[in-house]
């Protein structure tokens, strides 16, 4: 059975737009037979990485910080797929950044040159072979999430894993509209496909990202809302 470790990085946890997109994706994975472990980065009682690097030098694979990550490391080592659900902040919520940084003890510091860059890989006892990004953004364009894609792609390169793709949902607040039902169903299909076929359909990923209103309408509505807020608050 494929084991999936998923992190919802939204500080709104199960009530935010991230949950709207991540939930059907993970349900699709379960429908295809995967075992899914979901955690919320906001709930994790973990400290920031200290940059001590004793996990690479003195005690390879062992983090000196005795916090909740010690409970998560065994689950991560036993997982086949890592799903990172990241809402677009500047560039992401701090608890999610802390979680990603704390993956360091899982990385074997034996370095190699590949495609013109230095890379490492996960330790041999870490089963993770694929990393997937699920991202949401309030702004209209998909490109607003380019930095998140780059960060997760870099993580995949630095751990010797496959970046298996990204579900990217711009103007995510529009997912509440009935017209967005196909977006959520495409997310569910993508989860099933990744488990069953090892890849996600480009057409379904495009549906997840499709415009739900025009750029002009989005800007107009956002600015009207802001002007109303200023009027109401005297700002």
N, C-alpha and C positions, 0 to 999 in steps of 0.2 A: 504494500500500500504506500502511495506517495504521501509524504508528510510535508505539510505547509506551515510555516511560521509567518504570521502576518502581524504587522504593526499599524494600528490606526494612529497617525501622528497629529490628529486634530485635537486642539485643546477643548473643543466642544464634544469630544468623544462620540457617543452614539447619536447625538442630536444634530450634527453638522452635515454639510454637503458631502464631506468625505464619506460618512457612513452611508449616504444615499447611493454612492457609486461603488464603494468597496463591498458592501453587503451582498448585492447580487453577483458580483464577481466571485467572491468566496463561496457563495451558495452554489454557483455553477461548478466550482472545483469539487465541492462535496458531492454534488449530483454525479460527477464522473468517477467517484470512488476515493477521493483524497480525504485525508484526515487533517483538519485545519485547527490550528491553535491561534487564537486572536488575542492580542493584548493592546492596551491603550497606553501610549507613551506618557500621557498626562498622569496616569495612575502609578507609574513606576517610581519606586523610591530608590533612585540611583543618583550618584554624584557625577559631575563632569569628569572626563578623563584628565588625569593629572599630568600626562606626558612623561611619566616616570620611566616607561619602557623596560621595567624589570620583567614584564610579560614577554619580552623579546630576548633579554640578555641574561638576567639572573635565574628566572624561573619561567622558561618558555611555556606559553599557553595558560599561565596563571595570573589573574589580576590581583593586585595587592589590596584592592578596595573590597571590603566585605559588606556588600549591600545586595539589593535584590537581583542585580545582574548575575550573582552566583547561582541563583535559581534558574535563570534563563539560559545560561551557557549550555547546560546539558540538553535542553530542548532545542537550542539552535544547532548543536552538534548533530543531533539526530534528525534534523529536517533536510528535505531534499530541495525545497523551494523557499526562498525568502521574498515576501511581498511587503513592500514599503509603501504605505499610504500617506502621502505628504501633501498637505494643503499649501498653497503658495502664500508665504508670508514674506519676510525679507532675509533670507529666502525661504526659511522654514521655521516652525515653532521650536523653541529652545529644547524642550524635552526630547523631541525627535532627533535633533542634532546631537544631543548627549548620547542617545541610544546608539546612533551610527558610530560615533567616536569610540564608544565602549566595545565595539566589535574587534578592536585591535588585538586582544589576546588570542582570538581565533585565527589570526594571520601568522603564517610561518614566515619569518623574516629572511629566508633564503631568497636572494634576489636574482633575477634573470633579466636579460635584455630581449625585448620582443617588440617588433615593429617600431624600432627607434626610440623606445622608452624603457624605463626600469619598471618591472612588475614584481609582485610577490604572489602568494597564493594562500588559500586556507590550509591549516594543518590537515594532515591525512585523516585525522579522526573526525573532521567536519564534513558531513555529507552534502552540504549545500552545493548544488551544481548550477542553479539558476536564480537570478534576481529579477523581480518585476517591479515596476513603478506604477502606482495608481495616484494620479495627481488631480487636484481641482484648483480652480482659480476664479476670482470674482470678475476679473477683467475679460473683455470680449475675445481677445485673440489667443489662439493656441500658443503662439510664440512666447507669451508671458511665462510659460512653464519650461522654456528651454534650459534655464539654469538648473532646474531640478533634474531634468533628463541628463544633463551633463554630469551632475554630481553622482547620480546612480550609475551611469555608465562608467565613470571613473572608479567607483567602488567595485564594480564587476571586474574591471581590468586589474585592480590592485589585489583582488582575491582569487584570480584565476577562474572566475565563474562566467557563465553566459548571461549577458543582458538579454532577457527574453522579450523585451518590449515594454511599452507604456500605454496605459489607458489615461488619456488626457481630456479633462472636461473643463473648457472655458465657460465664462458666465454661468457658473455652476448653480446659482440660485434659480435658474430657469428649469432645473430638473424637476421642480415641483409641478410644472405644467403638464396637463394630460398629453400634450404633443410630444413630450419627452419620453414616452413609454418605450419607444424603440431604442433610445439611448441605454436605458437600464437593461433591456432584454439583450442588447448587443454585449453589454458588460457580462451578463450571465453566460452567454454563449462563449465569450472569450475565456472565461474560467473553465468551462467544460472542455474547450478545445486544447487549452494548455496542458491539461491532465491527460486527455485522450490521445491527442496528436502530437504533443510536444511543441506546438506553436499556435499563435493566435492569428485569425484571419485579418489581413490588412483592411478588408472591407468593413468588418465589425469594428475595428479600431477607429476607422474613419467615421463610422456612425456615432461612436461614443463622443467624438470631437465635433460633430457637425453643428453649424450655427443654428440656434433656436430663435434668433431674431437678427435684424440687421445691425451692423456696427453703429449706424446713425441713430437708430432707435434706442440702442443701449446707452449711447452717450447722452442722448436727450433725456432719457428717463433718469439716469444717474445724476445728471446735473440739476434736473428739476427737484429730485429728492433732496439734494444737498441744499439748494436754495430754500426749500421749505423748512429744512432743519435750521438754517441760519435765521430765517424769519421767526420761527417759533421760539428759538433760544436767544434771539437778539445778538447772534454772533456776526 
